[in-house]
Amino acid sequence: MRYLAVLCVMLASLSGAVAQMTHEETVVRTAYAKLSFAVDINTAYTVALTNPGISPADLAEQVERKGLRFALSNFTVGNFSDIAKEPDEVLGQYPDGQDVIHTSVASATFNESNMPSISSDGATAQWGQGPEGRSPHLTVGQMLPIMEQESGVSPLLRYCTYTVVATLAGRSRSYRASFFFGEGDKVAPGDVVVALGGGAIAPFISHPVYPRVLLETSLWKNPAIRNFVLTTQRPETSCKAGVGDVCCDAEKLQCGVAAADVRRLQ
């Protein structure tokens, strides 16, 4: 009984920690999770097109090997007004000449005879040389008008900073990054490694990531594609079916098609 009580306390603490995730952290985590899954979608689609007879195990291996994975930690959330006098470096890392991960949206359109075209978006990711940069040594308050102009979000009200470990093709890089929040649902990423120049993370903050080309075309009959969708589907009861977007676990940084949507195809 004593050990059971301790276990219950531990589980209650863990549940409380997950429940206390802020709105800003949830937005950040979901954006990275969607970008990661978008890369997987693009890999599954392109590999299945070039090698229709690929086995489920081989496709799964390629998706994982080419996958873009993230670990996020050390979140800090607050109002810009509270850090106006702080140096701008508190908001994250500046470009330093190290390699970055170039990401971009990859739109796919599948055409079949006597059938309407089906399109959906994935993403590509590859390592490349990053630019040199340095902090202008201004305060956050002095930088704010510049950030608003560059992001197109004004006024910027809140920030969320965090540590990222980004892994692609067996290589990893750790750095500090940030998201900026304006009124309503306006959000701007401040990640100089995977969102340099916007990248693919900005569109997926609000844009759906739904693999229609895998689900609503003859590709669904491919055993490897079916296995990819089935093994990544999200069974959470909170997932809403029929909304045209994937369901994401913000804590685990995993996305997939809602299980209810998959059942409709079987």
N, C-alpha and C positions, 0 to 999 in steps of 0.2 A: 504493500500500500504506500509505503514511504517513497519508493522509486516511482510509482505511478503518479504520485502528487508532484514530484519533481518534474516528471515528463510533461504533465499537464501545464505546469508553470512555463516550461520552455516553449511548448507549442503555443501557448497564449501570447508569450512575448514575440515569437516569430510572426504570428498572425497580426499582432498590433503593429509591428514594423512594416509589414507589407501594406496594411491598411492606411498607414500614415504617409504613403508616397504622395507628394504634392502634385497638383495639376501640372505644374511646369515640368517636373521630372517625368511624369507619365507621357507628356507630349514629346519630350526629348527621346526617351527610350523607345516609344512607338515609331518615331521617325527613323531611328537607326535600325530597328527590327524590320521595318518595311523595306529599307534600302537593301539590307542583307538578303531578304527573300526575293526582291526584284532581281538581284544578280543570279540567284538560284533559278528563277523562272527563265531568264534569258539563256542560261547554260543548258537547262533541260530542253528548251525549245530548239536551240541551234544544234545541239548534239543529236537529238532525235531526228531532225530533218536530214542531217548529213549521214547518219547511220541508223536507219529505221529499224534494223534488226538487233540493235544493242540490247543486252540483257538488263533486267532491272538492277542487278548488283553493279554492273559496270557503269550504268548511268548514275546511280547513287554515288559511286566512287568519284566520278568526274565532277558531279555537283559539289561534293564536299571538298575536293582538291582545289577547285576553282572558286570556292566560296569566299565571301567577304564577311568576316566575323568580328564582333565587337564585345568588349567588356567595359562597362561603365561603372564608375564609382565616385566617391567623394563629392557628392552633390551639395551645392550651396545655392540657395534661392533667396532673393530679396528685391527691394526697390532700388532703382537707380539713385533716388534722392538720398538714400542712406550711405552710398559709397561715392558721392559726387566728388569728394576731396581726395579719394584714393588714387594711386597711380593707375594708369590704364592697363598695366600688365596684369592686374587682378582678374581681368576678364578673359584671359587665355593667352595662348602662345602666338607669337608673330612668325611669319615665314622666316626660316633660318637657313635655307639652301639645302636642307635634307630632302630626301625623296618623299614625295607625297603620293596619294592614291587618287588618280584621276577617275572620277565617276561621271557617267552621263546616262541619260534616259535612252533606252533602246526600244523603239516602237516596232512591233511585229504585226504583219498583216497576212492572214492565211486565206488563200483563194482556192475554192473548189468549184468544179463545173456545176452549173445550175444551182449554186448556193450563194447567198450573200457573203461578202467578205467579212471576216472576223478579225478584229484588231485588239491588241492589248499592249501594255507597256511593261518592260523589264528594265534592267540596267546593266551596264558594263563597268568593270573596274580593272585598272592596271596601274602598276607602279610607274612613276616618272620623276624626273628631276623637278624639285621645287624651287621657287624663286627665293632670292635673298630679300630680307626685309629687316626692319628694326623699329623699335618703339619710338614714337615721336616724343616720348617723355612728357605727356600731358596728363592731366587728371581726367577721371571718368567724366566729370562735368564738362570739361573742355572738349572731350572727344564726342560727347553725345550728339551735337548737331551734325558732325561728320558722319557718325554711324547712322543717324536717321536718313541723311541724304543718300548714303551708299546702299542702305538696305531697302529704302522705299517705304519704311514703316515709321510713321510719326503720329503722335509722340511715342517714344520708347519709354515704358514705365517700369518693367521688371526684367530681371536677368536670372539666368540659371547657369552656373559654371560647374564643371565636372571634369574628371579624368577619363581619357579614352585609351584603350589598348586596341588598336586596329590590326587585324591579321589578314593577310592575303598571300597566297602562293608560298606559304611557309615562312614568310617574313612578317615581323610585327614592329609596330612603332607606338610608343606611349607618349601622350601629350595632354595638355589642358585645352579645353574648348568651352564654348558657351552658346546659349540660345538667348535671343532677345525677344521680349514680348511687348506688344503694343495694346491698343484697345481692341476689344472683341477677340476674334480669333487670329489676329495678325501676329505672325511669328517670323523671325529672321535668324538663320543659323550663323554662328561665328566659329566655324571649324575650318582651320587653314590646311588641314591634311586631306579630308575626304570631301570637303565642301568649298574648296578654293574656287572662286568665281561662281559660286552657286552649286556647281556639281549636280548630282542627282538627288541629294538629300532634301533640298529646298522644295522641289515639286512634290515629293512624296509626303511632305508634312500634311498636305490636305488632299493630294491627288490619290485616287484609288490604285491599289496594286492588285489586280485580279487577273489570273491567267486564263482569260477567255479562249485564247488560241489553243490551250491545252484541253479545255473542258467542253467546248462547243464546236469542235471540228473532229475530223476523223482521227486526229492524233490521240484522242481519248481511248481509241481502240488499241493503241500501242501499249503492251504490258508494262514497258519500262516507265512510260508516262503515268499510267494508272498507279503504279507503285509509288512514284514520286509524290503524286497528289495524296494518295492514301496515307503514306507514312508521315506527311507533313500537315495533315488536316488537324484542325483544332477542335477538340470535343467540348470545350467549355460551355456550360449552360448560358453564359453571358453572351456568347457569340450570336449575332443576328444573321439569320439566313436571308438570302434574296436581296441584299443591299448592294451587290456589285463591288465588294471590297473584301480583302482578307481579314481574318480575325487574328489579333496579336496578343501575346502574353508579354506585357511590358517588363515584368520582372526577369523572365528568362530570355528576353530579346528573340523570341521565336514567333513567326507568323505562318499562317496556312489558311487554306480554304475551310470555311465552317463545315463541320461534319454534316450538318443538315443539308447544305448545298451539295455535298458529295453524294449523299443518299439519294437525292433526286436523279442523279445520273445513272444509278445502278439498277 
